[in-house]
Amino acid sequence: MANSELLHKQLRWVASRRATAEMEQMLSRFLEQNLAGLTDEQCQRMVSFLDHSDWDILDWLAGKPSPEGVDREPLSWILP
């Protein structure tokens, strides 16, 4: 199995194991529309970003500041 396929599977798995239905739906929609176009680096960054709690991610999506060192670029990929 190619590295890209493994990363896609990992990202799908991480996205489907969310604590809130809102995040799971949002990520599911995002992946349906964008997964094929993500580079391996973007997949890895998204997996790392999803290590944060749903509540933190939802706050950041709403515009609240994130702690220093958080890679916020995946937010721009998720937002419609």
C-alpha positions, 0 to 999 in steps of 0.5 A, spaced: 500 500 500 502 506 498 504 511 503 498 516 500 493 511 501 496 509 508 495 517 510 488 517 507 486 511 511 489 514 518 486 521 516 479 518 515 480 514 522 482 520 526 476 524 523 471 519 524 473 518 532 471 525 534 468 527 541 462 531 538 457 530 532 459 537 529 466 535 528 465 528 525 460 531 520 464 537 518 470 533 517 467 528 514 464 533 509 471 536 508 474 529 507 469 527 502 470 534 498 478 534 499 481 528 501 483 526 494 487 533 493 491 533 499 498 532 499 502 527 504 504 533 508 497 536 508 495 529 510 500 529 516 499 536 518 491 534 518 492 528 523 497 532 527 492 538 528 486 533 529 490 531 536 487 537 539 480 536 542 474 538 538 472 543 543 479 547 542 478 546 534 471 548 534 473 555 538 479 556 533 474 555 527 470 560 531 475 565 531 478 564 538 486 565 538 490 558 539 496 557 543 503 559 540 505 553 536 499 550 533 499 549 526 493 553 524 493 552 516 489 546 517 483 551 519 483 554 512 482 547 509 476 545 513 472 552 513 468 552 507 
